[in-house]
């Protein structure tokens, strides 16, 4: 028998208060008849993801090319029919992410695109004031004509948190309180909030977002167990890690059981039942060419491990580490691990990627986020990969709208009850091919040039 939570969700679903569509959970008035009939249903969606990585050595116009190339790639992805473009927010994380202002990047992308949904993946609620978050989300939604996706996160680094007066110990509490403060700001009229971390007098935060009551919401899941928490909170799960199809199956069950059996929203917002997982990505005519072109893709994974293995995830002092050199030293010392990591991602020919995606599709992942800009992957190769994948891989999976929509409707309504799977065996966010500890970093080379 369905739980009380499942019964309530079923009532919302059947009444039209919760509509599962390409952009997440939306009201029927926003979706139109197509969403209700399933023609805009929930087949596996495809997103692209940007950390804006810039490995050393740096040159004078490196950041200019990085940003302009990424905007060109997003515009191409829009023309090719990709569903989402996600942009992170990070501060002070040299080489790994030069993306402190995602709202500016996404606003620029909104003027170069027409259909692709533009996602904050994520906005840090620990390093931003709630009113500024609400304002940025609303402005992006207006500039993009209602294509904003609102992803939220805590930050996972003392390097980022400390300058903003936050700690690793209080970041979860700050996040939860910020959520409670933000969502009343999207409603008509004023709101106020008086809590432990934020004291906000009565004010009317303007403008308001185009999507009502607010853009679809997501939670960053940098730790795999946070996927289940996202389900309990009724938020989409942005899983920024690399998992097998078996692991994906287990975490999909954990997520949807959280949302249907243990729902406990943090505030008054619309539930967004969606789970997305990131994957390495490079599509070429042959598997061999794809692996050659994606040689630097594992820099993302390496940087995560490098970052996560240190005390309090604190980075060394600025300019003291050349992470790209450390990464290449690791690759030379661990060629088998590098090869295994590349085999685990969506790297290969169209035929290989169709076969791999078919396995993920059976896990009922809602969206696969393609990590196409990582390390020193060439702009030309990224564009060619996006085009080939869109031509020869995506159409097969975009044709499966009805089946996935029916499965999700059955799960959300309680007609299908998912098995509770023990996820203990699937908690390595980095993948088994990365070492648990990395050797001490070397100082940055004398030929490196700091940010101009």
For each residue, the residues with C-beta under 8 A, 3 or more apart:
1:
2: 6 7 10 260 413 414 415 417
3: 6 7 260 261 414
4: 7 8
5: 8 9 260 261 262 263
6: 2 3 9 10 260 261 412 413 414
7: 2 3 4 10 11 414
8: 4 5 11 12 263
9: 5 6 12 13 18 259 260 263 271 412 413 414
10: 2 6 7 13 14 412 413 414
11: 7 8 14 15
12: 8 9 15 17 18 271
13: 9 10 17 18 19 20 409 412 413
14: 10 11 413
15: 11 12
16: 19 27 28 36
17: 12 13 27 270
18: 9 12 13 25 270 271 273 412
19: 13 16 25 26 27 28 30 31 35 36
20: 13 24 25 41 42 273 274 405 408 409 412
21: 24 25 26 31 35 40 41 42
22: 35 40 41 42 45 83 117
23: 26 117 147 149 211 216
24: 20 21 149 215 216 217 218 236 272 274
25: 18 19 20 21 216 270 271 272 273 274
26: 19 21 23 30 31 35 211 216 270
27: 16 17 19 30 31 212 213 270
28: 16 19 31 32 35 36
29: 212
30: 19 26 27 146 211 212
31: 19 21 26 27 28 34 35 36 40
32: 28 35 36 40
33: 36 37
34: 31 37 39 40
35: 19 21 22 26 28 31 32 38 40 41
36: 16 19 28 31 32 33
37: 33 34
38: 35 41 401 402 405 406
39: 34 401
40: 21 22 31 32 34 35 401
41: 20 21 22 35 38 401 402 404 405
42: 20 21 22 45 274 366 401 404 405 408
43: 397 398 399 400 401 403 404 405
44: 357 360 361 365 366 367 368 397 400 404
45: 22 42 83 84 276 366 367 368
46: 82 83 84 367 368 369 370 389 394 397
47: 82 83 84 85 86 119 276 367 368 369 370
48: 73 74 77 82 84 85 86 369 370 372 373 386
49: 85 86 88 121 278 369 370 371 372 373
50: 70 85 86 87 88 99 105 373
51: 88 90 96 97 99 300 373 374
52: 66 67 70 87 88 97 98 99 105 373
53: 95 96 97 98 299 300 303 373 374 375
54: 58 62 63 66 95 98
55: 95 296 299 323 324 327 375 376
56: 95 322 323 324 325 444 445 448
57: 322 324 445 447 448 449
58: 54 62 63 448 449 450 451 452
59: 62 449
60: 449 452
61: 64 65
62: 54 58 59 65 66
63: 54 58 66 67 98 451 452
64: 61 67 68
65: 61 62 68 69 379
66: 52 54 62 63 69 70 98
67: 52 63 64 70 71 105
68: 64 65 71 72
69: 65 66 72 73 379 382
70: 50 52 66 67 73 74 105 373
71: 67 68 74 75 105 108 109 112
72: 68 69 75 76 379 383
73: 48 69 70 76 77 372 373 379 382 383 386
74: 48 70 71 77 78 85 109 112 113 116
75: 71 72 78 79 109 112 113
76: 72 73 79 80 383 386 387
77: 48 73 74 80 82 85 116 386 390
78: 74 75 82 85 112 113 114 115 116
79: 75 76
80: 76 77 386 387 390 391 394
81: 115 390 394 398
82: 46 47 48 77 78 85 116 386 390 394
83: 22 45 46 47 116 117 367
84: 45 46 47 48 116 117 118 119 149 276 367 369
85: 47 48 49 50 74 77 78 82 106 109 113 116 117 118 119
86: 47 48 49 50 119 120 121 149 151 238 369
87: 50 52 99 102 105 106 109 118 119 120 121
88: 49 50 51 52 97 99 102 121 122
89: 99 100 101 102 120 122 123 124 127 153
90: 51 93 96 97 99 100 155 160
91: 100 124 127 159 160 163
92: 159 160 163 315 318
93: 90 96 97 157 159 160 307 315
94: 98 315 318 319 323 451
95: 53 54 55 56 303 323 324
96: 51 53 90 93 303 307 323
97: 51 52 53 88 90 93
98: 52 53 54 63 66 94
99: 50 51 52 87 88 89 90 102 105
100: 89 90 91
101: 89 104 105
102: 87 88 89 99 105 106 120 121 123
103: 106 107 120 123 136 139 140
104: 101 107 108
105: 50 52 67 70 71 87 99 101 102 108 109
106: 85 87 102 103 109 110 118 119 120 140 144 148
107: 103 104 110 111 139 140 143 144
108: 71 104 105 111 112
109: 71 74 75 85 87 105 106 112 113 118
110: 106 107 113 118 140 143 144 145 147
111: 107 108 143
112: 71 74 75 78 108 109
113: 74 75 78 85 109 110 116 118 144 147
114: 78
115: 78 81 147
116: 74 77 78 82 83 84 85 113 147
117: 22 23 83 84 85 147 148 149
118: 84 85 87 106 109 110 113 140 144 147 148 149
119: 47 84 85 86 87 106 148 149 151 218
120: 86 87 89 102 103 106 123 137 140 148 149 150 151 152
121: 49 86 87 88 102 149 151 218 220 238 240 369
122: 88 89 151 152 153 218 219 220 238
123: 89 102 103 120 128 133 136 137 150 151 152 153
124: 89 91 127 128 153 154 155 160
125: 128 130 133 152 153 154 174 175 178 179 182
126: 154 155 161 164 166 171 174 175 178
127: 89 91 124 155 160 161 164 166
128: 123 124 125 132 133
129: 132 133 198
130: 125 133 134 178 181 182 185 193 198 200
131: 134 135 185 200 203 205
132: 128 129 135 136
133: 123 125 128 129 130 136 137 178 182
134: 130 131 137 138 182 185 186 205
135: 131 132 138 139 205 206 207
136: 103 123 132 133 139 140
137: 120 123 133 134 140 141 148 150 186 209 214 215
138: 134 135 141 142 186 205 206 207 208 209
139: 103 107 135 136 142 143 207
140: 103 106 107 110 118 120 136 137 143 144 148
141: 137 138 144 146 147 148 209 210 211 215
142: 138 139 145 207 209 210
143: 107 110 111 139 140
144: 106 107 110 113 118 140 141 147 148
145: 110 142 210
146: 30 141 209 210 211
147: 23 110 113 115 116 117 118 141 144
148: 106 117 118 119 120 137 140 141 144 209 211 215
149: 23 24 84 86 117 118 119 120 121 215 216 218
150: 120 123 137 214 215 216 217 218
151: 86 119 120 121 122 123 217 218 219 220 236 238
152: 120 122 123 125 175 178 179 217 218 219 220 235
153: 89 122 123 124 125 175 219 220 222
154: 124 125 126 171 172 174 175 220
155: 90 124 126 127 160 161 166 171
156: 222 308 313
157: 93 160 161 307 313 314 315
158: 161 162 167 168 312 313 314
159: 91 92 93 162 313 314 315
160: 90 91 92 93 124 127 155 157 163 164
161: 126 127 155 157 158 164 166 167 168 171
162: 158 159 165 166 167
163: 91 92 160
164: 126 127 160 161
165: 162
166: 126 127 155 161 162 170 171 174
167: 158 161 162 170 171
168: 158 161 171 312 313
169:
170: 166 167 173 174 197
171: 126 154 155 161 166 167 168 174 175
172: 154 175 176
173: 170 176 177 196 197
174: 125 126 154 166 170 171 177 178 197
175: 125 126 152 153 154 171 172 178 179
176: 172 173 179 180 266
177: 173 174 180 181 195 196 197 198
178: 125 126 130 133 152 174 175 181 182 197 198
179: 125 152 175 176 182 183 266 267 269
180: 176 177 183 193 195 266 267
181: 130 177 178 184 185 193 195 198 200
182: 125 130 133 134 178 179 185 186 267
183: 179 180 186 187 214 267 268 269
184: 181 187 191 193 267 268
185: 130 131 134 181 182 191 205
186: 134 137 138 182 183 205 208 209 213 214
187: 183 184 191 208 213
188: 208
189: 204
190: 202 203 204 205
191: 184 185 187 200 202 203 204 205
192: 200 201 202 203
193: 130 180 181 184 198 199 200
194: 199 200
195: 177 180 181 198 199
196: 173 177
197: 170 173 174 177 178
198: 129 130 177 178 181 193 195
199: 193 194 195
200: 130 131 181 191 192 193 194 203
201: 192
202: 190 191 192
203: 131 190 191 192 200
204: 189 190 191
205: 131 134 135 138 185 186 190 191
206: 135 138
207: 135 138 139 142
208: 138 186 187 188
209: 137 138 141 142 146 148 186 212 214 215
210: 141 142 145 146
211: 23 26 30 141 146 148 214 215 216
212: 27 29 30 209
213: 27 186 187 269 270
214: 137 150 183 186 209 211 217 269 270
215: 24 137 141 148 149 150 209 211
216: 23 24 25 26 149 150 211 236 270 272 274
217: 24 150 151 152 214 235 236 269 270 272
218: 24 119 121 122 149 150 151 152 230 235 236 237 238 272 274 276
219: 122 151 152 153 226 229 230 233 235 236 237 238
220: 121 122 151 152 153 154 226 238 240
221: 224 226 227 229 230 237 238 239 240 241
222: 153 156 226 240 241 429
223: 226 429
224: 221 227 239 241 243 247 251 423 426 427 428 429
225: 228 229 423 427
226: 219 220 221 222 223 229 230 237
227: 221 224 230 231 237 239 251 254 255 275
228: 225 231 232 251 254 255 257 258 423
229: 219 221 225 226 232 233 258
230: 218 219 221 226 227 233 235 236 237 238 255 258 275
231: 227 228 234 237 254 255 256 257 258 259 262 263 275
232: 228 229 258 259 262 263 264
233: 219 229 230 264 265 266
234: 231 259 263 265 269 271 272 273
235: 152 217 218 219 230 271 272
236: 24 151 216 217 218 219 230 272 273 274 275 276 366
237: 218 219 221 226 227 230 231 255 274 275 276
238: 86 121 122 151 218 219 220 221 230 276 369
239: 221 224 227 243 251 275 276 277 278
240: 121 220 221 222 278
241: 221 222 224 277 278 429 430 431
242: 278 279 280 301 341 344 345 429 430 431
243: 224 239 247 248 251 277 426
244: 247 248 344 426
245: 248 249 356 359 360 362 363
246: 249 250 426
247: 224 243 244 250 251 426
248: 243 244 245 251 252 277 360 363 365
249: 245 246 252 253 362 363 364 421
250: 246 247 253 254 421 422 423 425 426
251: 224 227 228 239 243 247 248 254 255 275 277 423 426
252: 248 249 255 256 275 363 364 365
253: 249 250 256 257 418 419 420 421
254: 227 228 231 250 251 257 258 421 423
255: 227 228 230 231 237 251 252 258 259 275
256: 231 252 253 259 260 273 275 411 412 418
257: 228 231 253 254 260 261 262 418 420
258: 228 229 230 231 232 254 255 261 262 263
259: 9 231 232 234 255 256 262 263 271 273 412
260: 2 3 5 6 9 256 257 263 411 412 414 418
261: 3 5 6 257 258
262: 5 231 232 257 258 259
263: 5 8 9 231 232 234 258 259 260 271
264: 232 233
265: 233 234 268 269 271
266: 176 179 180 233 269
267: 179 180 182 183 184
268: 183 184 265
269: 179 183 213 214 217 234 265 266
270: 17 18 25 26 27 213 214 216 217
271: 9 12 18 25 234 235 259 263 265
272: 24 25 216 217 218 234 235 236
273: 18 20 25 234 236 256 259 408 412
274: 20 24 25 42 216 218 236 237 366 367
275: 227 230 231 236 237 239 251 252 255 256 365 366 367
276: 45 47 84 218 236 237 238 239 365 366 367 368 369
277: 239 241 243 248 251 360 365 367 368 369
278: 49 239 240 241 242 368 369 370 371
279: 242 345 346 368 369 370 371
280: 242 294 297 298 300 301 341 342 344 345 346 347 371 374
281: 294 297 345 346 347 370 371 372 385 389
282: 290 291 293 294 297 346 347 348 372 377 381 385
283: 290 346 347 348 349 350 353 385 386 388 389 392 393
284: 287 289 290 293 348 349 384 385 388
285: 289 349 388
286: 289 290 349
287: 284 290 291 347 348 349 352
288: 291 292
289: 284 285 286 292 293
290: 282 283 284 286 287 293 294 347 348 349 352 385
291: 282 287 288 294 295 339 342 347 348
292: 288 289 295
293: 282 284 289 290 377 378 381 385
294: 280 281 282 290 291 297 342 345 347 377
295: 291 292 342 375
296: 55 299 374 375 376 377
297: 280 281 282 294 300 301 342 345 347 371 374 375 377
298: 280 301 302 327 331 338 341 342 374 375
299: 53 55 296 302 303 323 324 327 374 375 376
300: 51 53 280 297 303 304 371 374 375
301: 242 280 297 298 304 305 341 430 431 434
302: 298 299 305 306 323 326 327 330 434
303: 53 95 96 299 300 306 307 323 327
304: 300 301 307 308 429 430
305: 301 302 308 309 430 434 435 438
306: 302 303 309 310 323 326 438 441
307: 93 96 157 303 304 310 313 315
308: 156 304 305 313 429 430
309: 305 306 436 437 438
310: 306 307 313 314 315
311: 314
312: 158 168
313: 156 157 158 159 168 307 308 310
314: 157 158 159 310 311
315: 92 93 94 157 159 307 310 321
316: 320 321 441
317: 320
318: 92 94 450
319: 94 444 448 450
320: 316 317 441 443 444
321: 315 316 326 441 442 443 444
322: 56 57 325 326 441 442 443 444 445 448
323: 55 56 94 95 96 299 302 303 306 326 327 441
324: 55 56 57 95 299 327 328 375 376
325: 56 322 328 329 442 445
326: 302 306 321 322 323 329 330 438 439 441 442
327: 55 298 299 302 303 323 324 330 331 375
328: 324 325 331 332
329: 325 326 332 333
330: 302 326 327 333 334 338 435 438
331: 298 327 328 334 335 338
332: 328 329 335
333: 329 330
334: 330 331 337 338 433 435
335: 331 332 338 339
336: 339 340
337: 334 340 341 433 434 435
338: 298 330 331 334 335 341 342 433
339: 291 335 336 342 343
340: 336 337 343 344 432 433
341: 242 280 298 301 337 338 344 345 431 433 434
342: 280 291 294 295 297 298 338 339 345 347
343: 339 340 347
344: 242 244 280 340 341 431 433
345: 242 279 280 281 294 297 341 342 371
346: 279 280 281 282 283 353 356 357 368 370
347: 280 281 282 283 287 290 291 294 297 342 343
348: 282 283 284 287 290 291 351 352 353 356
349: 283 284 285 286 287 290 352 353
350: 283 353 354 388 389 392 393
351: 348 354 355
352: 287 290 348 349 355 356
353: 283 346 348 349 350 356 357 389 393
354: 350 351 357 358 393 396
355: 351 352 358 359
356: 245 346 348 352 353 359 360
357: 44 346 353 354 360 361 368 393 397
358: 354 355 361 362
359: 245 355 356 362 363
360: 44 245 248 277 356 357 363 365 368
361: 44 357 358 364 365 397 400 404
362: 245 249 358 359
363: 245 248 249 252 359 360
364: 249 252 361 404 407 408
365: 44 248 252 275 276 277 360 361 368
366: 42 44 45 236 274 275 276 404 408
367: 44 45 46 47 83 84 274 275 276 277
368: 44 45 46 47 276 277 278 279 346 357 360 365
369: 46 47 48 49 84 86 121 238 276 277 278 279
370: 46 47 48 49 278 279 281 346 389
371: 49 278 279 280 281 297 300 345 374
372: 48 49 73 281 282 377 382 385 386
373: 48 49 50 51 52 53 70 73 377 382
374: 51 53 280 296 297 298 299 300 371 377
375: 53 55 295 296 297 298 299 300 324 327
376: 55 296 299 324
377: 282 293 294 296 297 372 373 374 381 382
378: 293 381 382
379: 65 69 72 73 382 383
380: 383 384
381: 282 293 377 378 384 385
382: 69 73 372 373 377 378 379 385 386
383: 72 73 76 379 380 386 387
384: 284 380 381 387 388
385: 281 282 283 284 290 293 372 381 382 388 389
386: 48 73 76 77 80 82 283 372 382 383 389 390
387: 76 80 383 384 390 391
388: 283 284 285 350 384 385 391 392 393
389: 46 281 283 350 353 370 385 386 392 393 394
390: 77 80 81 82 386 387 393 394
391: 80 387 388 394 395
392: 283 350 388 389 395
393: 283 350 353 354 357 388 389 390 396 397
394: 46 80 81 82 389 390 391 397 398
395: 391 392 398 399
396: 354 393 399 400
397: 43 44 46 357 361 393 394 400
398: 43 81 394 395 401
399: 43 395 396
400: 43 44 361 396 397 403 404
401: 38 39 40 41 42 43 398 404 405
402: 38 41 405 406
403: 43 400 406 407
404: 41 42 43 44 361 364 366 400 401 407 408
405: 20 38 41 42 43 401 402 408 409
406: 38 402 403 409 410
407: 364 403 404 410 411 416
408: 20 42 273 364 366 404 405 411 412
409: 13 20 405 406 412 413 415
410: 406 407 413 415 416
411: 256 260 407 408 414 415 416 418
412: 6 9 10 13 18 20 256 259 260 273 408 409
413: 2 6 9 10 13 14 409 410
414: 2 3 6 7 9 10 260 411 417
415: 2 409 410 411
416: 407 410 411
417: 2 414
418: 253 256 257 260 411
419: 253
420: 253 257
421: 249 250 253 254
422: 250 425
423: 224 225 228 250 251 254 426 427
424: 427
425: 250 422
426: 224 243 244 246 247 250 251 423
427: 224 225 423 424
428: 224 431 432
429: 222 223 224 241 242 304 308
430: 241 242 301 304 305 308 434
431: 241 242 301 341 344 428 434
432: 340 428
433: 334 337 338 340 341 344
434: 301 302 305 337 341 430 431
435: 305 330 334 337 438
436: 309
437: 309
438: 305 306 309 326 330 435 441
439: 326
440:
441: 306 316 320 321 322 323 326 438
442: 321 322 325 326
443: 320 321 322
444: 56 319 320 321 322 448
445: 56 57 322 325 448
446:
447: 57
448: 56 57 58 319 322 444 445
449: 57 58 59 60 452
450: 58 318 319
451: 58 63 94
452: 58 60 63 449
